Amino acid sequence: MSPNLPVELRAYPYPYQSMLAICSDLDETPNKEIYFETARYLNTTESTLLGRGVGLEVGNTIYFDMPEHNFSYTNTDDDGRQKVRQLIESGHIDCLHSFGDFINSRERIVQCWNEISRGDRKIEVWIDHAKAPTNLDSDIMQGQGAIPDKPAYHTDLTIKNGQLTFIWKGRVTSCVAQNVNRSYGGLFNPQEVKLSLNTILKEFIKGWAARLGNQKYAMHKANKVLRKTTLLDGTPVLEFLRCNPSWGGISMFDTARDIHQVLTEPVLSTLVKNKGCSILYTHLGKIHRTEQPFANETVQAFELLASFQQSKKILTATTRRLLGYTRTLEGLVFEEKRVGKETHIHVTTAYTGEDLNGLTWYVDEPAQTHLFINGIKFSALELNAADTTGRRSISIKWEPLRFPFQTTGD
């Protein structure tokens, strides 16, 4: 009889081999119909204005004061604002994309922050936007949000109170898979040899610049989704890295019009092969045209991603959920104890609730394994058959978010 193998923490929720968040900045979204129908298309399998829904789990961003013909919390009507609040509550609007182009006063920041924070579920992810004054980065994104003597300063209000936790300050990589070794797989395009090789070379140079101490590309060296850092006022935050694995470079194909150049079979297969996770940088409001928001190529790209999820290769999640899962996975500690014929796993973690969804441990005998979280027995374990490694496991169930605007029960 072979000896018992050690208990091991699985990288992703069973039985998936990788994770992906589609993190869409809402820039240039023309109206509320397209904003909300895009969400319904991505998160349900219903018939929508964009086609038959693909049944993924995808969040969205929101901001306030913007130019006309840009959907925003300020520019929409009461019905639109109510729906935004519903989607925040359900977890499907999970990122604040700055406070908007025109906000540069403490008074207006306080108004917007109080409005967006009044529900039970809070937005915890911040994404800098273009050159918005409230951006938290003063280098790449040129914001004033973390400079105390500036009128757009707000970290004392939004971050130091513990609400905004995960911060994006403009850093994007071409590498498709994070939390694993850097790889250029999926970037080479045989129809665009020169341009795709140039993209690979640029990413290679960023990696070496980081190794030589370049702070702008420091996140490229580690290729991790999350890192601990501080803002200009000394506020500690978790900064995250997004990716645009486009053969044309990080500034190309980052829209709904061109996402079929990014959600390709080589890119998705590379993500699975490398067992990585990615937060995809894109703009789904930059559509084909108002009458037909998604072209056939766009629809096919999302259907391809859906097929990878259906075959249990890639788990799609909102940006907040992927970041929360990653933070929990990296921060927890566990101890294995043998009690007679039973295996007891004692977990210590600072996080609770949804952030524990999907945690999975490889064990020899799932039926004889018990899980204790911070000293309390967890009684709703899922017992899993062997995955591609040949090992069985136990899990805390990954509970999908429920989309609030479904007209059927799917």
C-alpha positions in Angstrom: 0.0 0.0 0.0 1.4 3.4 -1.0 2.1 6.0 1.7 -0.3 8.8 2.2 0.5 11.9 0.0 0.6 15.2 1.8 -2.4 17.5 1.7 -1.9 20.2 -0.9 -3.7 23.4 -1.7 -5.0 23.5 -5.2 -4.3 26.6 -7.3 -7.9 27.0 -8.6 -11.4 25.9 -7.7 -12.1 22.3 -8.6 -12.1 21.2 -11.4 -10.8 24.3 -13.3 -7.2 24.6 -14.5 -7.0 28.4 -14.7 -9.0 31.6 -14.0 -9.9 34.7 -16.1 -11.5 38.0 -15.3 -12.7 40.2 -18.1 -12.0 43.7 -16.6 -13.8 46.1 -18.9 -13.4 49.9 -18.6 -16.7 51.5 -19.6 -15.1 54.3 -21.7 -17.3 55.4 -24.7 -20.3 53.1 -23.8 -22.9 55.0 -25.8 -26.1 54.4 -23.7 -27.6 52.5 -20.8 -29.3 49.9 -23.1 -25.9 48.7 -24.4 -24.3 48.9 -20.9 -27.0 46.7 -19.3 -27.6 44.4 -22.3 -23.8 43.7 -22.4 -24.0 42.6 -18.8 -27.0 40.4 -19.4 -25.3 38.9 -22.5 -22.2 38.0 -20.6 -23.8 36.7 -17.4 -26.9 34.8 -18.6 -27.9 32.5 -21.4 -30.9 34.5 -22.4 -31.7 36.1 -25.7 -30.3 39.7 -25.7 -29.7 42.6 -28.1 -26.2 41.3 -28.5 -27.2 37.7 -29.2 -27.8 34.5 -27.1 -26.0 35.0 -23.7 -22.8 33.1 -23.0 -23.4 32.4 -19.3 -20.1 33.6 -17.9 -19.4 35.7 -14.8 -18.2 39.1 -15.8 -18.3 42.4 -13.9 -18.1 46.0 -15.1 -16.9 49.4 -14.1 -18.7 52.6 -13.3 -17.8 56.3 -13.0 -19.6 59.7 -12.6 -19.1 63.0 -14.3 -18.3 62.4 -18.0 -18.8 64.1 -21.4 -22.2 63.6 -23.1 -22.8 60.4 -25.0 -20.7 58.5 -22.4 -22.8 56.3 -20.2 -22.0 57.1 -16.5 -23.8 57.2 -13.2 -24.3 61.0 -13.7 -25.3 60.9 -17.3 -28.0 58.2 -17.1 -31.5 58.6 -15.8 -33.1 57.4 -12.5 -33.8 54.0 -14.0 -30.2 53.6 -15.0 -28.9 54.6 -11.6 -31.3 52.1 -9.9 -30.0 49.4 -12.1 -26.4 50.4 -11.4 -27.1 50.0 -7.7 -28.7 46.6 -8.3 -25.6 45.4 -10.2 -23.3 46.7 -7.5 -25.4 44.8 -4.9 -25.2 41.6 -7.0 -21.5 42.0 -7.5 -21.7 42.6 -11.3 -20.4 46.2 -11.1 -17.3 45.7 -9.0 -14.9 48.4 -10.1 -14.9 52.2 -9.8 -13.2 53.7 -12.9 -12.1 56.9 -11.2 -14.7 59.5 -10.3 -14.8 60.7 -13.9 -13.2 63.3 -16.2 -14.7 66.4 -14.7 -14.4 65.8 -10.9 -11.7 67.8 -9.3 -13.1 69.0 -6.0 -13.4 67.4 -2.6 -17.1 68.4 -2.3 -18.0 66.5 -5.5 -15.9 63.5 -4.5 -17.7 63.2 -1.2 -21.1 63.4 -3.0 -20.2 60.6 -5.4 -18.6 58.4 -2.8 -21.6 58.6 -0.5 -23.9 57.8 -3.4 -21.9 54.7 -4.5 -21.3 53.4 -1.0 -24.9 53.4 0.3 -25.7 49.8 -0.4 -24.8 46.6 1.5 -22.2 45.4 -1.0 -19.4 47.9 -1.5 -17.2 48.5 -4.5 -13.7 47.4 -3.5 -11.7 47.8 -6.7 -10.3 51.0 -8.1 -9.2 51.5 -11.7 -7.4 54.6 -12.9 -9.0 56.2 -16.0 -7.2 58.0 -18.7 -6.0 61.3 -17.2 -8.8 61.7 -14.6 -7.8 64.1 -11.8 -8.8 61.5 -9.2 -6.5 58.8 -10.5 -4.2 57.3 -7.8 -1.1 57.1 -10.0 0.9 60.2 -10.7 3.2 58.6 -13.2 1.5 56.5 -15.8 -2.0 57.9 -15.2 -1.1 61.4 -13.9 -3.6 61.7 -11.1 -3.9 63.7 -7.9 -6.0 61.3 -5.9 -3.1 60.3 -3.5 -1.5 63.7 -3.1 -2.8 65.3 0.1 -2.6 68.9 -0.8 -4.5 68.5 -4.1 -8.2 69.2 -4.6 -8.8 65.7 -6.0 -7.2 63.9 -3.0 -9.4 61.2 -1.7 -7.5 58.2 -0.3 -8.3 59.2 3.3 -12.0 58.9 2.4 -12.0 55.9 0.0 -9.0 53.7 1.0 -8.0 54.4 4.6 -11.5 53.4 5.7 -10.8 49.9 4.4 -13.3 49.9 1.5 -11.2 50.3 -1.6 -8.6 47.5 -1.4 -7.5 46.5 -4.9 -5.9 49.3 -7.0 -5.0 49.4 -10.7 -2.5 52.2 -11.6 -2.0 51.6 -15.3 0.2 48.5 -15.5 -0.5 46.1 -18.3 1.4 43.1 -19.5 1.3 41.2 -22.8 1.8 37.8 -21.1 -1.4 35.9 -21.0 -0.9 34.0 -17.7 0.0 35.5 -14.3 1.0 33.8 -11.0 3.2 31.5 -13.1 6.5 32.0 -14.9 6.5 34.6 -17.7 5.6 33.1 -21.0 5.0 34.6 -24.5 2.8 31.7 -25.6 -0.2 32.8 -27.7 1.3 36.1 -28.8 2.9 35.0 -32.1 0.7 35.5 -35.1 2.0 33.8 -38.3 -0.1 36.2 -40.4 1.5 39.2 -38.7 5.1 38.0 -38.1 6.8 41.4 -37.7 4.2 43.0 -35.4 3.8 40.0 -33.2 7.5 39.5 -32.8 7.8 43.2 -31.9 5.2 42.7 -29.2 7.1 39.7 -27.8 10.4 41.7 -27.9 8.9 44.6 -26.0 7.6 42.3 -23.3 11.0 40.6 -23.1 12.6 44.0 -22.6 10.2 45.0 -19.9 11.1 41.8 -18.0 14.8 42.5 -18.2 14.3 46.2 -17.3 12.5 45.0 -14.2 15.3 42.7 -13.3 17.7 45.6 -13.6 15.7 47.6 -11.1 13.2 49.6 -13.3 10.3 50.3 -10.9 7.8 51.1 -13.7 8.0 47.4 -14.8 8.6 45.8 -11.4 5.3 43.9 -11.6 6.4 42.4 -14.9 9.3 40.7 -13.3 7.3 38.7 -10.8 4.3 38.3 -13.2 2.0 38.2 -10.2 -1.6 39.5 -10.3 -1.2 41.2 -6.9 1.5 43.0 -5.0 1.7 45.0 -1.8 2.7 48.6 -2.4 2.0 52.1 -1.1 0.5 55.2 -2.6 2.2 58.6 -2.6 0.7 59.5 0.7 2.0 56.3 2.2 -1.3 54.4 2.2 -0.8 50.7 1.8 -2.7 49.0 -1.0 -2.8 45.9 -3.1 -2.0 46.8 -6.6 -3.0 44.5 -9.5 -1.7 43.8 -12.9 -3.9 43.5 -16.0 -3.0 41.8 -19.3 -3.8 42.4 -22.9 -2.4 39.3 -24.7 -2.8 40.9 -28.1 -0.2 40.1 -30.8 -0.4 43.8 -31.7 0.7 45.0 -28.2 -1.0 46.2 -25.1 -2.7 49.2 -26.8 -4.2 47.3 -29.6 -7.4 45.2 -29.8 -8.5 46.3 -26.3 -12.2 46.9 -27.4 -15.3 44.9 -28.1 -14.7 45.5 -31.8 -11.4 43.6 -31.7 -11.6 41.2 -28.8 -11.6 38.3 -31.2 -7.9 39.1 -31.7 -7.4 38.5 -28.0 -9.8 35.7 -27.0 -8.3 33.3 -29.4 -7.7 29.6 -29.1 -3.9 30.0 -28.8 -4.3 32.6 -26.0 -6.9 30.6 -24.0 -5.0 27.3 -24.5 -1.8 29.0 -23.3 -3.6 30.2 -20.2 -4.8 26.6 -19.5 -1.5 25.0 -20.3 0.4 27.3 -18.0 -2.2 27.0 -15.3 -2.3 30.8 -14.8 -4.8 33.4 -14.1 -5.4 36.7 -15.9 -7.3 39.9 -15.5 -8.0 41.0 -19.1 -7.8 44.7 -20.0 -10.5 45.8 -22.4 -13.3 48.2 -23.2 -16.5 46.4 -24.0 -18.4 49.7 -24.5 -16.3 50.5 -27.6 -18.7 48.5 -29.8 -19.1 47.7 -33.5 -22.1 50.0 -33.9 -25.2 51.0 -31.9 -27.5 49.0 -34.1 -25.3 45.9 -33.9 -23.1 46.3 -30.8 -21.2 43.0 -31.3 -20.1 41.8 -34.7 -20.1 38.1 -35.4 -16.4 37.9 -34.6 -17.0 39.3 -31.1 -19.8 36.9 -30.5 -17.6 34.0 -31.6 -14.8 35.1 -29.3 -17.1 35.0 -26.2 -18.6 31.7 -27.3 -15.1 30.3 -27.5 -14.4 31.4 -24.0 -17.7 29.9 -22.8 -16.6 26.6 -24.4 -13.4 26.7 -22.3 -15.5 27.2 -19.2 -18.0 24.5 -20.1 -15.1 22.0 -20.5 -13.9 23.0 -17.0 -10.6 24.5 -18.2 -11.1 28.2 -17.4 -13.2 29.6 -14.6 -14.4 33.1 -15.4 -15.0 35.4 -12.4 -15.5 39.1 -11.8 -12.4 41.1 -11.1 -13.2 41.5 -7.4 -13.8 37.7 -7.0 -10.6 36.8 -8.8 -8.6 39.3 -6.7 -10.3 38.2 -3.5 -9.6 34.5 -4.2 -6.0 35.2 -5.0 -5.5 37.3 -1.9 -7.0 34.6 0.3 -5.0 31.8 -1.4 -1.7 33.6 -0.9 -2.5 34.7 2.7 -3.9 31.6 4.3 -1.9 28.9 6.2 -3.0 25.4 7.0 -1.9 22.5 9.1 -2.6 18.8 8.5 -3.4 16.6 11.4 -4.1 12.8 11.5 -6.8 11.8 14.0 -7.2 8.1 13.8 -8.2 7.3 10.2 -9.3 10.9 9.6 -7.4 13.8 8.2 -8.1 17.2 9.8 -7.1 20.4 7.9 -6.8 23.5 10.2 -6.9 26.7 8.2 -6.0 30.1 9.5 -7.2 33.0 7.3 -8.1 36.7 7.7 -10.9 36.4 5.2 -14.4 35.0 5.3 -17.5 34.5 3.2 -17.3 34.8 -0.6 -13.4 35.1 -0.4 -13.3 31.4 0.7 -15.4 30.2 -2.2 -13.6 27.6 -4.3 -10.7 26.8 -2.0 -9.7 23.2 -2.7 -7.3 20.8 -1.0 -5.9 17.6 -2.5 -6.4 14.7 0.0 -6.2 10.9 -0.2 -9.6 10.2 1.4 -12.1 13.0 0.9 -14.8 11.2 2.9 -12.5 11.0 5.9 -11.4 14.6 5.8 -12.6 17.4 7.9 -11.9 21.2 7.5 -11.6 23.7 10.3 -11.4 27.4 9.5 -10.1 29.6 12.3 -10.9 26.8 14.8 -14.5 26.2 13.5 -15.5 23.1 11.7 -16.8 23.7 8.1 -19.7 21.4 7.5 -20.5 21.9 3.8 -17.5 20.4 2.2 -17.7 19.2 -1.4 -16.0 15.8 -2.1 -14.4 15.7 -5.5 -13.3 13.0 -7.9 -9.8 12.9 -9.2 -8.8 15.7 -11.6 -6.1 15.7 -14.3 -3.4 15.1 -11.7 -5.1 11.9 -10.6 -5.7 13.2 -7.1 -9.0 13.6 -5.3 -9.9 16.7 -3.3 -12.3 18.6 -1.0 -13.7 22.0 -1.7 -15.6 24.9 -0.4 -18.2 25.4 -3.1 -17.7 28.1 -5.7 -21.0 29.9 -5.5 -21.9 31.8 -8.8 -23.2 35.3 -8.5 -26.8 35.7 -9.4 -27.5 38.2 -12.1 -30.5 40.4 -11.1 -32.0 41.1 -14.5 -32.8 37.6 -15.7 -36.3 37.0 -17.2 -36.0 33.2 -16.9 -34.6 30.9 -14.3 -31.5 29.8 -16.1 
